[in-house]
């Protein structure tokens, strides 16, 4: 049975609360909707176009990355740019992208502890 993206976000918030993130960071849901169903999850360091393309081809519902796709506010979404292509591809395939960056670094048992 599929869980909504929101349920996975709640689990991630317990593991690495977004309140722990550095002020300049942008963790959380990068692309998608909280009500999208999740049956399959992939984890990656970066939401690179090749990673997102492979996830879409495999029918993955949620990609959890360490580094965020969107770090600074976007001025435009141009599908010919790498970030724009990722956003377009993810949306077309209903692939949600979630990041846990500095909050995962600092969390107990997180990246810095490893």
C-alpha positions, 0 to 999 in steps of 0.5 A: 500500500502506498504512503503519501509523500507527507508520511515520508516527510514526517519520518525524515523530520524525525530523523533530521529535523529541518529546524537543524538546518543552517540558515542558508540551506533549503532542505525539504520537499523540492519538487512534487506534492505531499499527497502523491503516493509513494511505493518506491524510494531512491536515495542519492547524493545529488538530484542530477539529471541522470539520476532523476532520469533513471528514477523516472525510467524505473518508476520511482515515486520519491527521490531523497537527496542530500544536496537540494535541487533548489538552494537559492530562489529561482528567478525562472524555470527554464527547461533547457537548464539542468535544474529546469530539466529536472523539475520538468522531468520529475513533474511529468513522471510524478517523482517527488524530490526531497532533500535533507542537507545540513539538517542531516549533517548535524542530526544525531546519527547523521552524516557528521557522526559517521 
